[in-house]
Amino acid sequence: MTITDDTLMKTLRQVVAEKPTHVYEGPEYSERADDCLYVHRDETGAIEGPGCVMGHALHRLGVPLEELALYEGLAIACVVGHLTSGISQGTEEILRRVQTLQDEGSPWSEAYELATGHSAISEPPSGD
């Protein structure tokens, strides 16, 4: 799947702008409730939907949840490397920072702003 830096970052920004105050929480009944998961499952193991901020962004870009679920436990740079082509190391580093900040309990907008230096809620500067 070919996804450009620009497309991925715009999609991430849209996801964050839709839920700026969201603080990630894993499903309570999950064996991995303390982990941030790309995909959430219900009590029976059936896929419910995307979980973390990057799960939402990648799914919105067309990555099937069943496929994304195969990468649970892997760092976002590895996931993006396996699922896409054309993402730069600079973008991978931003994604890693957003994901880490989210995993540490930051609201999505704060994680995005700290990682990128830009607000997800206001229009990005030209050239982003």
ChimeraX attribute file (.defattr): number of C-alpha atoms within 10 A of each C-alpha:
attribute: neighborCount
match mode: 1-to-1
recipient: residues
	/A:1	12
	/A:2	10
	/A:3	17
	/A:4	15
	/A:5	18
	/A:6	13
	/A:7	13
	/A:8	19
	/A:9	18
	/A:10	16
	/A:11	18
	/A:12	24
	/A:13	25
	/A:14	16
	/A:15	19
	/A:16	26
	/A:17	18
	/A:18	13
	/A:19	14
	/A:20	19
	/A:21	13
	/A:22	17
	/A:23	18
	/A:24	18
	/A:25	16
	/A:26	19
	/A:27	18
	/A:28	11
	/A:29	11
	/A:30	14
	/A:31	9
	/A:32	12
	/A:33	12
	/A:34	12
	/A:35	15
	/A:36	23
	/A:37	26
	/A:38	27
	/A:39	24
	/A:40	21
	/A:41	18
	/A:42	13
	/A:43	12
	/A:44	7
	/A:45	9
	/A:46	10
	/A:47	14
	/A:48	12
	/A:49	16
	/A:50	22
	/A:51	21
	/A:52	22
	/A:53	27
	/A:54	26
	/A:55	24
	/A:56	20
	/A:57	23
	/A:58	23
	/A:59	19
	/A:60	17
	/A:61	15
	/A:62	10
	/A:63	16
	/A:64	12
	/A:65	21
	/A:66	13
	/A:67	12
	/A:68	19
	/A:69	17
	/A:70	12
	/A:71	18
	/A:72	15
	/A:73	13
	/A:74	12
	/A:75	14
	/A:76	22
	/A:77	18
	/A:78	13
	/A:79	19
	/A:80	21
	/A:81	15
	/A:82	11
	/A:83	16
	/A:84	15
	/A:85	13
	/A:86	12
	/A:87	18
	/A:88	12
	/A:89	12
	/A:90	10
	/A:91	17
	/A:92	18
	/A:93	15
	/A:94	18
	/A:95	25
	/A:96	18
	/A:97	18
	/A:98	26
	/A:99	23
	/A:100	17
	/A:101	18
	/A:102	24
	/A:103	21
	/A:104	13
	/A:105	14
	/A:106	19
	/A:107	18
	/A:108	29
	/A:109	25
	/A:110	23
	/A:111	28
	/A:112	27
	/A:113	16
	/A:114	16
	/A:115	19
	/A:116	18
	/A:117	10
	/A:118	17
	/A:119	20
	/A:120	23
	/A:121	15
	/A:122	9
	/A:123	10
	/A:124	12
	/A:125	8
	/A:126	5
	/A:127	5
	/A:128	11
